[in-house]
Structure formats: C-alpha cells, structure tokens
C-alpha cells in the first residue's frame, strides 16, 4: 500500500542540497543594439540613440547595448542598427545576447556553472 506522506529522508536530502553554499559570479546580460532594454532591437532603439547623441534625455537607455561596435557611442551606431533592421549583414553581432561576467567577482577556485 502506498503512503500519502512524504518520506522525511527525501526532504532532508533536498535541504542539504539547497543549503550548500554556491559561489556564482555576477552576470549581466544585454542584447547588442537594444538601447531601450525591452528585449528586441527595433527602430525605437535607433531613435533613442539619435536623441541621446543629440544631447536629449532618453530613459531607459542602455549605453553598452547601444554602442554596437564597442568604440564609444555615436550616430554611426544608429546607422549600423538601421542596416541590421534592413536585413543588410553587419559584422557586429547586433541582436545577439551579450553576457558579461564581472571580473571582480571571479573566484580562482570557482567551478564553472553549466
């Protein structure tokens, strides 16, 4: 006959598993070209970059994502995103997820998390 009560040993093993300390470094993700951080690269991102480079206030604004070729944000980044949106091949990985792990958070003994 099956019992409806949970086995206390299985609860204990789960507690031990989840109570173990894990060392995980801070990870920050963004999509290259997604200046407004809404999860997609659109013409709105182009407009926000244009406004930002003209000195106008835009919010929210992710300058890392807007700077598609990592040489400093300028109007050329907006043009590169326009080319991407028009289906013209670009070498900058626009639309791709970028994962940044903070170097100060590295632990020399940390095992990789998969």
Secondary structure, DSSP 4 states (H G I P E B T S, - for coil): ---SSPPHHHHHHHHHHHHS------EEEEETT-TT-SSS--HHHHHHHHHHHTT---SS--HHHH-TTSS---HHHHHHHHHHHTT---TT-TT-EEEEE-GGG--TTPPPP-
